[in-house]
């Protein structure tokens, strides 16, 4: 966001930046319920499936979950590259948790397995593997994930998986090929887009973090923002920020409906404000 825009509206920083601490994340009641339910599921050592459209706020939910879990009792490992083959995928996990990757798939898996069993023996931190973008996973990798869940003849919940992806992930897991994996996922959640009232509250909250207590977006502008973004938070951040730049260039004091429409036109055409 331009310096001129910040000065025009008296903002201490870009209100729609993604650089925001876990403890400052905003969630409407619907997302708060999902966050609390996921935390409860992980504390019960249940495997979890989390799906949602692009930009609906899945990553924000994950960050809030991370903030809500006691760090002394859980060790979270985040894995975002889901397009790898089995060996490289497990090597990635090993690197993320600080293990030296081995040469063969079997050696890598055994190293990972030993790590999980060691944590269980210490009875201090329960490992949670967060696997993002799982809709991109190869079928052969999904075929293998249920093996990560099978300890002590499938009688002990030593490791928890949190699978995250777009709605097509659920469709893939419902296929007969992946029934073994799907049957082991005890809790399943959907991150829905914002409701209209949520959009207005979200804009106010993000502006307040930038030390602005003025209603910069009138109700008609909020309605257009919600309609055009479909309540998807990532798109809302981008268009709302762009609309502020357009308003500043026009020397306007508020971000009116026509300003939002102009920002959307700029965004669609890839032009400059």
C-alpha positions in Angstrom: 0.0 0.0 0.0 1.2 3.5 -0.9 2.6 5.8 1.8 0.3 8.5 0.5 -2.7 6.2 1.2 -1.6 5.6 4.7 -1.1 9.3 5.3 -4.5 10.2 3.7 -6.5 8.0 6.0 -4.2 8.2 9.1 -3.2 4.5 9.0 -0.2 3.4 11.0 0.4 0.5 8.5 -1.3 -1.5 5.7 -4.5 -2.7 7.4 -4.9 -5.6 5.0 -1.4 -7.1 5.1 -1.1 -10.8 5.7 1.8 -10.1 8.1 -0.3 -10.3 11.3 0.3 -12.2 14.5 -1.6 -15.4 15.4 -3.0 -13.7 18.5 -4.4 -10.8 16.3 -6.2 -13.0 13.8 -9.9 -12.2 13.4 -12.6 -14.9 13.2 -16.4 -14.6 13.0 -18.5 -16.9 15.2 -18.7 -19.5 12.4 -14.9 -19.7 12.0 -14.3 -19.5 15.8 -16.5 -22.6 16.1 -14.4 -24.4 13.5 -11.2 -23.4 15.2 -12.4 -24.5 18.7 -13.6 -27.8 17.3 -10.3 -28.5 15.5 -8.4 -27.8 18.7 -10.7 -30.1 20.6 -10.3 -32.8 17.9 -6.5 -32.6 18.1 -6.5 -32.7 21.8 -8.6 -35.9 21.5 -5.9 -37.1 19.0 -8.4 -37.4 16.2 -7.3 -37.1 12.6 -8.8 -34.1 10.9 -9.9 -33.0 7.4 -10.2 -29.3 6.7 -11.4 -28.1 3.4 -12.5 -24.7 1.9 -12.4 -22.6 -1.3 -9.2 -20.7 -2.1 -9.0 -17.6 0.0 -11.8 -18.7 2.4 -9.4 -18.5 5.4 -8.0 -22.0 5.8 -4.5 -20.8 6.6 -5.9 -18.3 9.1 -7.8 -21.1 10.8 -4.6 -23.2 11.0 -2.7 -20.3 12.5 -5.4 -19.8 15.1 -5.4 -23.5 15.8 -1.6 -23.4 16.3 -2.1 -20.5 18.7 -4.8 -22.4 20.6 -2.9 -25.6 21.2 -0.6 -25.8 24.2 2.9 -25.8 22.8 4.3 -27.8 25.6 2.0 -30.7 24.8 1.9 -30.7 21.0 4.6 -30.6 18.4 3.2 -29.2 15.1 5.0 -29.9 11.8 3.7 -28.0 8.8 4.2 -29.5 5.3 3.0 -27.5 2.3 4.6 -29.2 -0.8 2.1 -31.9 -1.5 3.2 -32.7 -5.1 6.2 -34.8 -4.1 6.6 -38.5 -4.5 6.6 -40.7 -1.4 10.3 -40.7 -0.7 10.7 -36.9 -1.2 7.5 -36.2 0.7 8.9 -38.1 3.8 12.3 -36.5 3.3 10.5 -33.1 3.5 8.8 -34.1 6.7 12.1 -35.3 8.1 13.8 -32.0 7.3 10.9 -30.0 8.8 11.2 -31.8 12.2 15.0 -31.7 12.1 15.9 -35.2 11.1 18.6 -36.0 8.5 16.9 -37.3 5.4 17.9 -40.8 4.3 18.6 -42.1 0.9 15.7 -44.6 0.4 12.0 -44.4 0.9 12.1 -47.2 3.5 14.9 -45.5 5.4 13.2 -42.2 5.5 9.9 -43.7 6.6 11.7 -45.7 9.3 13.4 -42.6 10.6 10.1 -40.8 10.7 8.5 -43.7 12.5 11.3 -43.9 15.1 10.8 -40.1 15.7 7.1 -40.5 16.4 7.6 -43.5 18.7 10.3 -41.7 20.6 8.0 -38.7 21.2 5.3 -41.2 22.4 7.7 -42.9 24.8 8.7 -39.5 26.3 5.0 -38.8 26.8 5.7 -35.1 26.5 4.7 -33.7 23.1 2.1 -35.3 20.8 3.2 -34.9 17.1 0.7 -33.3 14.7 1.5 -33.3 11.0 -0.3 -30.5 9.2 -0.4 -31.5 5.5 -1.5 -28.5 3.3 -2.6 -28.5 -0.3 -3.6 -32.2 0.0 -5.8 -31.9 -3.1 -2.6 -31.9 -5.1 -1.3 -35.1 -3.6 -0.7 -38.0 -5.9 -3.0 -41.0 -5.4 0.0 -43.2 -4.5 0.9 -40.8 -1.7 -2.7 -40.7 -0.4 -2.6 -44.5 -0.5 0.3 -44.4 1.8 -0.9 -41.9 4.4 -3.0 -44.3 6.3 0.2 -46.2 7.1 1.4 -43.2 9.1 -1.7 -43.6 11.2 -1.2 -47.2 12.1 0.7 -47.8 15.3 0.6 -50.7 17.7 -1.7 -52.7 15.4 -3.9 -49.6 15.0 -4.6 -49.5 18.7 -2.7 -46.3 19.7 -3.2 -42.7 18.6 0.5 -41.8 18.6 0.4 -39.4 15.6 -2.3 -37.1 14.4 -2.7 -35.9 10.8 -4.5 -32.7 9.8 -5.2 -32.8 6.1 -6.0 -29.5 4.4 -7.2 -28.7 0.9 -9.8 -27.5 -1.6 -13.2 -29.1 -1.8 -12.0 -31.6 -4.5 -9.9 -33.3 -1.7 -13.1 -34.5 -0.1 -14.3 -35.8 -3.4 -11.0 -37.7 -4.0 -11.1 -39.2 -0.5 -14.6 -40.5 -1.0 -13.5 -42.7 -3.8 -13.2 -46.4 -3.1 -9.4 -46.3 -3.6 -9.0 -44.1 -0.6 -11.6 -45.6 1.7 -9.0 -46.8 4.2 -7.6 -43.3 4.7 -11.1 -41.6 4.8 -12.4 -44.1 7.4 -9.5 -43.1 9.8 -10.4 -39.4 9.6 -12.7 -38.9 12.6 -13.4 -35.1 12.2 -14.2 -33.2 9.0 -14.6 -29.4 8.8 -15.4 -26.9 6.1 -14.2 -23.2 6.1 -17.1 -21.2 4.6 -16.7 -17.7 3.1 -17.7 -14.7 5.2 -21.4 -13.7 5.6 -22.3 -10.0 4.7 -22.3 -8.9 8.3 -18.9 -10.7 8.8 -17.4 -8.7 5.9 -18.4 -5.4 7.5 -17.0 -6.5 10.9 -13.8 -7.8 9.3 -13.1 -4.5 7.6 -13.7 -2.5 10.8 -11.4 -4.9 12.7 -8.5 -4.7 10.2 -8.8 -0.9 10.1 -8.7 -0.8 13.9 -5.4 -2.7 13.9 -4.0 0.1 11.8 -5.2 2.7 14.4 -8.2 3.8 12.4 -11.6 4.0 14.1 -13.4 5.7 11.1 -16.0 3.8 9.0 -14.0 4.2 5.8 -16.3 1.9 3.8 -20.0 2.9 3.8 -22.6 0.2 3.7 -23.1 0.3 0.0 -19.4 -0.1 -0.6 -19.3 -3.0 1.9 -22.2 -4.7 0.0 -20.3 -4.4 -3.3 -17.1 -5.7 -1.7 -18.9 -8.7 -0.3 -20.7 -9.5 -3.5 -17.7 -9.2 -5.8 -15.4 -11.2 -3.5 -17.9 -13.8 -2.5 -16.8 -13.3 1.1 -13.4 -14.8 0.4 -11.0 -13.1 2.8 -7.9 -13.2 0.5 -9.8 -11.4 -2.3 -11.4 -9.0 0.2 -8.0 -8.0 1.5 -6.7 -7.3 -2.0 -9.7 -5.3 -3.3 -10.2 -3.4 -0.1 -6.6 -2.3 -0.1 -6.7 -1.4 -3.8 -9.9 0.6 -3.1 -8.1 2.6 -0.5 -5.4 3.5 -3.0 -8.0 4.6 -5.5 -9.8 6.7 -2.9 -6.5 8.4 -1.9 -5.7 9.2 -5.5 -9.2 10.8 -5.8 -8.6 12.7 -2.6 -11.7 11.2 -1.1 -12.3 10.9 2.6 -14.3 7.6 2.3 -14.2 4.6 0.1 -17.5 4.8 -1.7 -19.3 2.2 -3.9 -18.0 3.8 -7.2 -14.4 3.7 -5.8 -14.7 0.0 -5.0 -16.1 -0.7 -8.5 -13.1 1.3 -9.9 -10.7 -0.8 -7.8 -12.3 -4.0 -9.1 -11.9 -2.8 -12.7 -8.2 -2.0 -12.1 -7.8 -5.5 -10.4 -9.4 -7.3 -13.3 -7.5 -5.4 -16.0 -4.2 -5.7 -14.2 -3.7 -1.9 -14.4 -2.1 0.6 -12.1 -4.1 2.9 -9.8 
